[in-house]
Amino acid sequence: MSASTPSLDFESDSGADADADDLLAIAIEQRRELMATIALDSDLDLAFDLQLQEALTASLTLNPQPSTSSAVIPQPRPDEGFANFTDVLSDELLKLEQELKDQAVSEMEFKKLKNDLQRRIHDQRMAMEISRMPEEEWEDWGDDFERPFGEGTSKGDNDEVFRVYFKGLVEKQLPNGKFLGGIGVAICDSRDELLFELRKPLLGNETSRRCAEIRALIEGLSAAGDLELKRVVFFCDYHPIFKFVTGQWPLKQKKPAELMNKVFDLKRKFTYCEPSLVPRNDIKFAFKLAREAIVLQECRAAESSSSRTSTETCVICLEDANIEQIFSIDVCMHRYCFSCMKQHVEVKLLYGILPTCPHEGCKTELKIDSCSKFLTPRLAEIMNMHIKEASIPVTEKVYCPYPKCSALMSKREVLEYSKSSLMGAEISGARKCLKCNGRFCIDCKVPWHQNLTCFDYKRRNPHPHMEEAKLKNLAATNLWRQCVKCNHMIELATGCYHMTCRCGYEFCYTCGAEWKNKKATCSCPLWNEHNIIEDEFDDDEDEFDDEDDEEEEEEEEDEEYFDGDLLL
């Protein structure tokens, strides 16, 4: 296998040339504007220094001091923060320009490689036709035989079967426990001559060997598809992957199953695509490429750890925090310190709201996996519960009726769980809690009433349970309303009588009638002044009332005192 073929360490995207050019032009324009701003700031600083020096010189001339000859005019120190900011921004723009240029060069190399491959296939097909041509036919019109590239067989189907070698590795190398992974892919022709090679890091917190191998297979098949190969055989040395691809073993884990579905989608794009199980030695070149990708990551990690003394300012608390204590939100990439993010999530969970990015106008939802960096186990459990609650439709939610459990479930999952242990669960309405295994009635939302229908149970128990009765009594005392859709209790603090429950149901707080299309279906008043306008004089009136009470008490004490003197 020849190693002279150019290697590519990227994933090609030939359809993004125009976007890349626009982005490069924007980056160059931003850097030009930044340089102009720095030059203008430098000129303003110079002008200010000259004016300040002239003013100090004139002042010393009018009011001479004994040490005038040796007086030193203080020089203002430049704004180091602004200088550091502009330097960092300029470096980032330079890096972006270089990355865009490198990407353009890489895409050109990939196009060139694909074109060379098509030419090789064309030449090989033409050579096969010539070798099969009889001598007499060749002598008659062999000099006029031609197959221009791009015509005839050059772009048609090719019977050659190409070989795809792949390898995914996962290793734990860094002191902080971070897993490093690498992918290696080699594509060869039927004679096992190298046509294409790829090495790249395994991105994400991937720790499973199965997922790493499947990702490497996806990269290999994607590269073969980008090269417009139609017939391939991919070689693997990992027995479980071979069993999964051939359908002999089912995948039960969610993530590997999703990745394997991508493999099946890629396979359908080929005319012929079959797996082959081989020994480790047969894919040693792909193994070497994956190891090189891991070694490259180790070198970069060592370089970054040696110079990791930088800090970043949190835009919420405006405090400088170590870069390791800065949290970056996955999708929107807004960055805040761990302390501010923890307080933000705590407040949102306290009000029963799923936390989102604290940046104004950003609605990116926070993920429990990434938030585990700064959340306590208790907060993580609460957040996980809110995420589960939000994922279940309101009409599908059901809670375990046992007070010591109260687990949240969906009607569908509790039915599937109950079918295995309760006969006729669909007809009887009996269910089994996923957490405490307690049996309950899905219709009455009470512990299971054995040998009683729901009608008989309600007839024998007309009054609600003690806890439910206390809740309803408290709601009636405080004028709370219960949402008819999700049964949550709602209290009106201030505002109008148009209520919107957190489940999305809208209703009138006065009578409970539903609002449709932002319009009331009842004739109740929309608001009450006492709930809309806060009386500014309430506090003052209370103070005046307190003062009047104190004056009355003092007058009564004085009268008692004088009455006592008169009696004596």
Buried (B, 14 or more C-beta within 10 A) or exposed (E): EEEEBEBBBEEBBEEEBEEBEEBBEEBBEBBEEBEEEBEEBEEEBEEEBEEBBEEEEEEEEEEEEEEEEEEEEEEEEEEEEEEEEBEEBBEEBEEBBEBBEEBBEBBEBBEEBBEEBBEEBBEBBBEEEEEEEEEEEEEEEEEEEEBEBEEBBBEEEBEBBBBBBBBBBBBEEBEEEEBBBBBBBBBBBEEEEBBBBBBBBBEEEBEBBBBBBBBBBBBBBBBBBBBEBBBBBBBBBBEBBBBBBEEEEEBEEEEBEEBBEBBEEBBEEBEEBEBEBEEEEBBBBBBBBBBBBBBBBEEEBEEEEEEEEEEBBBEBEEEEBEEEBBBEBEEEEBBBBBBBBBBBBBEBBEEEEBBBBBBEEEEBEBEEEBBBEBBEEEBBEBBBEBBEBEEBEBEEBBBBBBEEBEBBBBBEEBBEBBBEEBEEBEEBBBBBBBEBEBBBBBBBEBBBBEEBBBEEBBEEEEEEEEEEEEBBEEBEEEEBBBBEBBEBEBEBEEEBBBBEBBBEBBBBBBEBBEBEEEEBEBEEEEEEEEBEEEEEEEEEEEEEEEEEEEEEEEEEEEEEEEEEEEEE
